[in-house]
């Protein structure tokens, strides 16, 4: 692997801990992608929320300070938190 590949993330197979792209869950017309982030004390709750509005895909990044030890539990909690945000704010999250 070249130095440039290492610097810019090329090569792909070098990281055995890499998780596959999360599957989207559809909720009230929104797509929720759980994306917990590694942090101090576990994984921070995070998700990408998307919705197509007037032919344009709008994206909202949700990132919370909550830390959960297990990545699978963090992903599940991230989806629950995203649903709560959608219920409370709807499309206003994209403003």
Secondary structure, DSSP 8 states (H G I E B T S, - for coil): --HHHHHTTTTSTT-TT------EEEETTEEEEE--EEETTEEEEEEEEEEEETTEEEEEEEEEEEEESSHHHHHHHHHHHHHHHHHHHGGGGG-
